[in-house]
Amino acid sequence: MKLFAGKVALVTGASSGLGEATALRFAQEGAKVVIAARRAEQSAQVVEKIQALGGEAHFVMADVSRAADVETMVAVAVKKFGRLDCAVNNAGISGPRYTPIADVTEAQWDEVMNINVKGVWLCMKHEIPAMLANGGGSIVNVASIYGMKPSDAGTAAYSTSKHAVIGLTTSAASDYGQMAIRVNAVAPGFTRSEMVNPERPGAAERYKALLSRHSGMNRLGKAEETANAIVWLCSDQASYVNGAVLAVDGGGATRLY
């Protein structure tokens, strides 16, 4: 029996990277998957990959910073598949990089907070009632190692937003744990994606330095590795795990060599 046979999973930011890997992993374990993202063409390709696996998937265009989009996203998921059991709130942006705090513009700050923080709150605001309607469920919010420790210089907005995601996660876990809804977070380290691409010109040396400080395994993570952790947290195998923040980062970099 597959872990999610008969269940429905919603993944935001699922058009690529970690979101795509998570959606595919859910499908492999028997879930019907709702792909939510802003990019239609890339999302359609993810739906096709799931269908090629013999699974069921449906795309909903959604900007998680917009309340109406999020409300519609959850309503469509329930209408299409009849229920909502699992949700992964993964959509997010990096915001300004290599920018000291005083040089971050108000517009840049607001964009990061609207997507990374407000977006997670809006998603849970609508996902939780849908889960309560069918007796419970599981939510995983995607934070970051930068939500658990100081970030590198120039990424204050992103780091602040991910600290906030952890606060939202633990608070929601406390609010709804007795109502059969578990809420956990993953905190990925540097994981290969559109945001983390060492093939970009000049990026290889920068990531080498970052990994020496942030990964005890001294390598980039794979999206599938974090997806495995997310799917486990959503499964009944993690039935007593609630309010946890699981680092998927290769371990802290405390090497002396």
C-alpha positions, -999 to 999 in steps of 0.1 A, spaced: 0 0 0 14 34 -10 17 60 18 -9 84 3 -33 62 -15 -67 79 -16 -53 112 -3 -49 147 -18 -18 168 -16 -14 205 -25 20 219 -32 26 256 -38 56 268 -59 55 235 -76 65 245 -111 102 237 -105 129 227 -80 118 216 -45 81 221 -52 83 199 -83 103 172 -66 78 172 -37 48 170 -61 64 140 -79 72 123 -46 36 126 -35 24 112 -68 48 82 -65 32 74 -31 -3 75 -45 -15 110 -38 -36 131 -61 -16 163 -64 -27 199 -69 1 219 -85 -1 256 -75 22 282 -90 23 314 -111 39 298 -141 15 279 -163 38 263 -188 63 249 -164 34 237 -141 18 219 -171 50 200 -176 50 188 -139 14 177 -144 24 157 -175 53 141 -155 28 130 -128 4 116 -154 33 97 -170 38 80 -136 1 70 -138 -9 96 -112 -35 123 -111 -26 160 -110 -43 194 -115 -28 228 -120 -41 259 -103 -26 293 -111 -20 311 -79 0 340 -64 2 331 -27 4 368 -18 -31 374 -30 -59 363 -7 -84 357 -35 -59 335 -53 -52 314 -23 -89 310 -14 -96 299 -50 -66 275 -50 -79 256 -20 -115 256 -32 -104 242 -66 -84 215 -49 -114 204 -28 -138 206 -57 -115 187 -81 -105 159 -58 -131 160 -30 -108 167 0 -75 181 12 -52 159 33 -17 174 29 -3 208 20 32 220 14 37 257 15 68 261 -6 63 292 -27 89 318 -19 114 342 -33 150 351 -23 146 389 -24 176 412 -26 210 396 -22 243 412 -12 223 442 0 229 457 35 197 463 55 197 500 51 200 497 13 169 474 10 140 493 -5 106 493 11 92 477 -21 118 449 -19 111 443 18 73 442 12 76 418 -17 96 393 3 72 395 33 41 393 12 51 361 -6 73 343 20 53 352 52 19 365 43 17 338 16 23 310 42 -2 325 66 -29 329 38 -23 293 27 -27 279 62 -58 302 68 -76 284 39 -60 249 41 -68 243 77 -106 247 74 -105 224 44 -86 198 64 -108 201 94 -138 194 72 -125 159 65 -111 151 100 -76 164 99 -44 166 78 -8 176 77 10 208 66 46 214 60 60 249 56 93 254 38 116 276 59 154 276 56 185 272 76 186 310 75 154 309 96 174 291 123 206 311 125 220 344 112 222 346 74 252 357 54 255 394 49 231 410 25 201 386 28 182 402 58 148 402 42 149 366 32 163 355 66 137 375 85 109 360 64 121 324 71 124 331 109 88 342 106 78 310 88 91 290 117 71 312 141 40 306 121 46 269 120 51 264 157 22 286 165 -2 268 141 10 234 155 0 245 190 -34 259 178 -45 228 158 -25 199 172 -56 188 193 -77 190 161 -58 163 142 -38 187 121 0 185 123 20 215 112 58 211 107 86 229 88 116 219 69 147 241 69 167 232 38 203 242 34 218 251 1 199 229 -23 203 229 -61 174 249 -77 167 279 -98 178 300 -68 209 280 -61 227 273 -94 264 269 -92 266 269 -130 259 306 -132 289 327 -142 310 334 -111 288 313 -88 309 282 -83 335 298 -60 307 316 -40 289 284 -34 321 266 -25 327 292 3 290 290 15 291 252 16 323 252 36 304 273 63 269 258 61 271 221 51 289 194 72 288 172 41 304 200 20 280 197 -10 248 210 -23 216 192 -14 193 177 -40 157 187 -42 146 151 -39 164 148 -6 143 176 9 112 163 -8 117 129 9 117 147 43 86 167 35 67 137 24 77 118 55 65 146 77 31 146 59 28 108 63 13 87 91 49 76 98 54 110 114 20 109 133 35 122 166 57 149 150 41 183 154 57 218 155 91 204 145 116 222 123 136 196 104 169 208 91 179 192 58 213 207 53 240 181 55 247 190 91 263 220 106 297 229 92 320 228 122 349 212 105 385 222 113 398 210 80 
